[in-house]
Amino acid sequence: MSGKLTLISSAVVTSPTSTVDFTSGIDSTYDEYQFWFLGVKDSASNELRIVANDGGWGVVKTSTFFQARQHENGSTSALEYLTVYDQAQSTGQLYITKETESHSDDQMSGCFQLFNPSSTVKVKHFMSRAVHHNTSGGPGDVFVAGYYNTTTAITGIRFDPGNTAGGDTISRGEFYLYGVS
């Protein structure tokens, strides 16, 4: 982490919602923005995903995804590069976790960093680190990095619980947007 964090906005979810959107406060004030998500629980065993807005939700991106994981009983551990979650010039949702268990005490927490979102001459780099209780019965530590391939300013970030067409929701969690100076 670099610099001083200045809280711009927050959202605390206490009842089911389809998405959590940050659509203001992302401008040229800071070169880096951090989106912290804490204690997030969705209504099903889904991944947490990010969608960016540069005038339309679904910005073209390229990303890579890997995780460290271990079973709760210690029987299996792995460091895995998961190409199925990579994106190559895609407008799809950006996965920032794998599937999380659906028990009441299972959750996701982490930080999504976005660099120079207001630039109109450069692509926008991002990286994320998240922890969760995965569906294989243990902790997962997920790392994602890449760039949005646009020279249009990014003005919004959406947290999506996965299959909203199927009624999936974010049932609880805290979300914070910080500027880094």
Protein Blocks (a to p, Z undefined) as FASTA:
>chain_A
ZZjdddfbdcddfbdcfbdcdfehiafkbmbdcdddehiacfbdcdddddddehiahiad
ddddddddddfklpaccddddfklpcehiabdcdfbdcddfbfkbccddddddehklbck
bccddddddddddfkopacddddddddddfbdcfbdcddebjamnopacfbdcddddddZ
Z
